[in-house]
């Protein structure tokens, strides 16, 4: 194994072993860096032993195929310092990889969950029946949210809300953070109460899109009541985010016409807009809990 230059220094090409829930080891690689963020790829490696740096699997990227994934590369941008749990293996220079990796998916802090994709794919391949049952049990727990009474709080005026949304830089091709930046910057200049009211308005609009009819119209991964096929509550939420990110006209049309939601993309980063604005303004974490619950299945009337 290689020798790390510093406990906190992370370089492009660094490879780390991660301990998986089944007692085996997976491996992740730092593919790129930008300020305090790292692009992490999960490699196909999984074994009872910690890998050596010359293992050819460490230069690859895991392809995910569980549930709604279809050869989706396991890669994500993360922020912060590497967690203490990861084990430094060595470094694979960028010149030794096939090409520069492009990724527009952003996560949260770099924690112990990064690299778990290898374990999830392993379970999909070797323990699928039990794995699916566990996931469905987790999804079923969301049904308990149906009992929760929505208690709306004060929301930002529609005109102001959609003005903030209109600032999303949809023409930016370099990454989702850049798409959010103009809106985050504008919201951060407003009062703290405005940031909370924006979050409440966003939660309300996500709630209005949370209906069975909308879920039945998201294409390949649509909700199928009778077929009892796996349905991703998270994917449906991120698709609803995209509908709102496209603006007021698109949102209004889709609320009234569920079929308009078909063949759309997802935009999970919208969920972090208010949080980022609050942190930029105050330096603290955003602890606000909206009166509306925007998680999938929360709209009781919409799922009857």
C-alpha positions in Angstrom: 0.0 0.0 0.0 1.1 3.6 -0.7 2.0 6.2 1.8 -0.3 9.2 2.3 1.4 12.6 2.3 -1.0 14.0 4.9 -4.0 12.8 6.9 -6.2 15.5 5.3 -4.6 15.8 1.8 -6.5 14.2 -1.0 -5.0 14.1 -4.6 -6.5 13.2 -7.9 -5.9 9.5 -8.5 -5.9 8.5 -4.8 -7.5 5.2 -4.2 -9.1 4.2 -0.9 -10.6 0.9 0.4 -14.0 1.1 2.1 -15.4 -1.5 4.5 -18.8 -2.9 3.2 -21.7 -4.1 5.4 -21.0 -7.7 4.4 -17.5 -7.5 5.9 -15.8 -7.3 2.5 -14.0 -4.4 1.0 -14.8 -2.1 -1.9 -12.7 0.6 -3.4 -13.2 4.2 -4.5 -11.0 6.6 -6.5 -10.7 10.4 -6.6 -11.2 11.2 -10.2 -11.1 15.0 -10.0 -11.0 18.0 -7.5 -12.5 21.4 -7.4 -12.0 23.6 -4.3 -13.3 21.6 -1.4 -15.1 19.1 -3.5 -13.9 15.7 -4.9 -15.3 13.6 -7.7 -15.5 10.1 -6.3 -15.9 7.0 -8.5 -16.8 3.6 -7.0 -14.7 0.8 -8.6 -16.0 -2.7 -9.4 -13.7 -4.1 -6.8 -15.2 -6.2 -4.0 -13.4 -8.8 -2.0 -12.7 -10.1 1.5 -9.2 -8.6 1.2 -8.0 -5.0 0.9 -6.8 -4.5 -2.7 -3.3 -3.7 -3.8 -2.8 -0.6 -6.0 -1.9 -2.7 -9.1 -5.3 -4.4 -9.2 -6.7 -3.5 -12.6 -10.3 -3.2 -11.2 -9.2 0.0 -9.4 -8.9 1.9 -12.7 -12.5 1.0 -13.6 -15.9 2.4 -12.7 -18.7 0.3 -11.3 -21.8 0.0 -13.6 -25.0 -0.1 -11.6 -28.0 -2.1 -12.8 -30.1 -2.6 -9.7 -33.8 -1.5 -9.8 -34.1 1.5 -12.2 -30.4 1.8 -13.0 -29.2 0.8 -16.5 -25.4 0.6 -16.7 -25.3 3.8 -14.6 -21.7 4.7 -13.6 -21.2 5.0 -9.9 -19.7 8.6 -9.6 -20.6 11.6 -7.5 -19.2 14.9 -6.3 -18.8 15.2 -2.5 -17.7 18.0 -0.2 -15.5 18.0 2.8 -12.6 15.9 4.2 -12.3 12.2 3.6 -13.8 10.2 6.4 -11.5 8.4 8.9 -12.9 5.0 7.9 -11.4 4.9 4.4 -8.1 3.1 4.0 -5.5 4.7 1.6 -4.2 2.2 -1.0 -2.2 4.3 -3.3 -2.5 6.6 -6.3 -3.4 5.9 -10.0 -2.2 8.9 -12.1 -4.9 10.5 -14.2 -2.8 9.7 -17.3 -3.3 6.0 -16.6 -7.0 6.3 -16.8 -8.9 6.1 -20.1 -10.3 9.6 -20.1 -11.3 12.6 -18.0 -14.6 11.7 -16.1 -17.5 14.1 -16.4 -20.1 14.1 -13.7 -23.1 16.4 -12.9 -24.3 14.6 -9.8 -23.6 16.3 -6.5 -23.9 14.7 -3.0 -23.5 16.1 0.5 -20.5 15.5 2.8 -18.0 12.8 2.0 -19.0 10.1 4.5 -19.0 6.4 5.1 -21.8 5.8 2.6 -19.6 6.7 -0.4 -18.6 3.5 -2.1 -21.5 1.4 -0.9 -22.7 0.9 -4.4 -20.4 -2.1 -4.8 -22.3 -3.8 -1.9 -25.7 -2.9 -3.3 -24.9 -4.3 -6.7 -23.5 -7.4 -5.1 -26.8 -7.9 -3.2 -28.7 -7.3 -6.4 -26.7 -10.1 -8.1 -26.5 -12.6 -5.3 -29.3 -11.8 -2.8 -31.9 -10.0 -4.9 -35.1 -11.4 -3.4 -34.3 -10.5 0.2 -32.7 -7.2 -1.0 -35.9 -6.2 -2.8 -38.0 -7.2 0.2 -36.0 -4.9 2.5 -36.2 -2.0 0.1 -40.0 -2.4 -0.3 -40.4 -2.6 3.5 -38.6 0.8 3.7 -40.9 2.2 1.1 -43.9 0.9 2.9 -42.9 2.8 6.0 -43.7 5.9 4.0 -47.3 4.9 4.2 -47.2 6.0 7.8 -46.7 9.5 6.5 -50.3 9.3 5.2 -51.5 9.8 8.8 -49.5 13.0 9.2 -51.6 16.1 9.1 -50.0 18.8 6.9 -49.6 22.1 8.8 -48.7 24.7 6.2 -46.5 27.6 7.4 -46.1 31.0 5.7 -45.0 30.7 2.1 -43.1 33.1 -0.1 -45.3 35.0 -2.5 -45.7 33.2 -5.8 -44.2 36.1 -7.9 -41.0 36.1 -5.7 -40.7 32.4 -5.7 -40.9 32.0 -9.4 -38.4 34.9 -9.8 -35.9 32.9 -7.8 -36.6 29.8 -9.8 -36.1 31.7 -13.0 -32.5 32.5 -12.0 -31.6 28.8 -12.3 -28.9 28.8 -15.0 -30.4 26.2 -17.3 -27.9 27.0 -20.1 -24.9 26.1 -17.9 -23.3 22.8 -19.0 -20.5 22.5 -16.4 -22.4 21.2 -13.5 -25.5 21.3 -11.3 -23.8 23.6 -8.7 -23.4 26.2 -11.4 -27.1 25.9 -12.3 -28.0 26.6 -8.7 -25.6 29.4 -8.1 -27.5 32.5 -9.4 -30.6 31.4 -7.4 -28.7 30.6 -4.3 -26.9 34.0 -4.5 -30.1 35.9 -4.8 -31.9 34.1 -2.1 -28.9 34.4 0.3 -29.2 38.2 0.0 -32.8 38.1 1.3 -33.9 37.9 4.9 -33.8 34.6 6.9 -37.6 34.5 7.0 -37.6 34.8 3.2 -35.4 31.7 2.9 -37.7 29.8 5.1 -40.7 31.0 3.2 -39.1 29.9 -0.1 -38.5 26.4 1.4 -42.2 26.3 2.4 -43.4 27.3 -1.0 -41.1 24.7 -2.7 -42.4 22.0 -0.3 -46.0 23.0 -1.2 -45.4 22.8 -4.9 -43.7 19.4 -4.6 -46.6 18.3 -2.5 -49.1 19.3 -5.2 -47.3 17.2 -7.7 -47.2 14.2 -5.4 -50.2 12.2 -6.8 -50.7 8.7 -8.1 -51.7 10.0 -11.6 -48.4 12.0 -11.9 -46.5 8.9 -10.7 -48.1 6.8 -13.4 -46.8 9.1 -16.1 -43.0 9.2 -15.5 -42.2 6.8 -18.3 -40.2 3.6 -17.8 -40.2 3.8 -14.0 -43.9 4.8 -13.6 -45.9 3.7 -10.7 -48.0 0.6 -11.6 -50.6 -0.1 -8.9 -51.7 -3.6 -10.0 -48.3 -4.9 -11.3 -46.7 -4.4 -7.8 -43.4 -3.6 -9.5 -40.7 -1.7 -7.7 -41.3 2.1 -7.7 -38.6 4.6 -6.6 -40.1 7.2 -4.3 -36.8 9.2 -4.5 -36.7 9.2 -8.3 -40.3 10.5 -8.4 -39.4 13.3 -6.0 -36.4 14.3 -8.1 -38.6 14.3 -11.2 -41.0 16.7 -9.4 -38.1 18.9 -8.7 -37.3 19.1 -12.4 -40.9 20.1 -13.2 -40.6 23.1 -10.8 -37.1 24.0 -12.0 -38.5 24.4 -15.5 -40.6 27.3 -14.3 -44.2 28.5 -13.4 -45.8 27.8 -16.8 -44.5 24.2 -16.9 -45.5 23.6 -13.3 -49.0 25.0 -13.7 -49.6 22.9 -16.8 -48.2 19.7 -15.1 -50.3 20.1 -12.0 -53.5 20.2 -14.0 -52.3 17.6 -16.6 -50.3 14.7 -15.1 -49.5 13.3 -18.5 -47.3 16.3 -19.0 -44.8 14.9 -16.5 -43.8 12.1 -18.9 -40.3 11.9 -20.5 -38.7 14.4 -18.1 -35.4 14.5 -16.3 -34.7 14.8 -12.6 -33.1 17.7 -10.6 -32.4 16.6 -7.0 -30.2 19.7 -6.3 -33.3 21.9 -6.1 -33.9 20.5 -2.7 -30.7 22.1 -1.4 -31.3 25.6 -2.8 -32.7 27.1 0.5 -30.2 25.2 2.6 -27.2 26.5 0.6 -28.6 30.1 0.7 -29.1 29.9 4.5 -25.6 28.6 5.1 -24.1 31.2 2.9 -26.0 34.0 4.7 -25.5 32.7 8.3 -22.6 30.2 8.2 -24.9 27.7 10.0 -26.8 24.6 8.9 -30.4 25.0 7.7 -32.6 23.2 10.3 -36.0 24.4 9.1 -38.8 21.8 8.8 -41.5 22.7 6.4 -45.2 22.3 7.3 -45.7 20.5 4.0 -44.1 17.1 3.6 -42.9 16.8 0.1 -41.7 13.1 0.3 -43.5 10.8 -2.1 -46.9 9.4 -0.8 -47.4 12.4 1.6 -50.3 13.9 -0.4 -53.0 11.7 1.0 -55.7 13.0 -1.3 -53.4 12.6 -4.3 -52.8 8.9 -3.6 -56.3 7.8 -2.9 
